[in-house]
Amino acid sequence: QVQLVESGGGLVQPGGSLRLSCAASGSINSIYTMGWYRQAPGKQRELVSSITSGGTTNYAESVKGRFTISRDTAKNTVYLQMNSLKPEDTAVYFCNIRWAVRTYWGQGTQVTVSS
């Protein structure tokens, strides 16, 4: 079994920054992809960014240039640095790890961008 523990959400003003963290524990494959998804009220969950165990990153067009994903492989932890936040970034952010047919989700952390 795999557990994902997220932290770092909160309320921030437009233009501000937040850093999300996700620590994975349990039986984790050596080759995997970790990422962040988000779901706003009334909308489908969407991929924000992902990073493979080899370091390849992927970003949604809407966050390119503003968000940066990184990882600490020794700690099985992934980070999402979010800068220049906009009200439309408001959502519940979910951490995900997947390999082969297995996928695991965190419980979600709320990010609210509002003045």
Buried (B, 14 or more C-beta within 10 A) or exposed (E): EBEBBBEBBEEBEEEBEBBBBBBBEEEBEEEBBBBBBBBBEEEEBEBBBBBBBEEEEEBBEEBEEBBBBBBEEEEBBBBBBBBEBEEEBBBBBBBBBBBEEEEBBBEBBEBBBEE
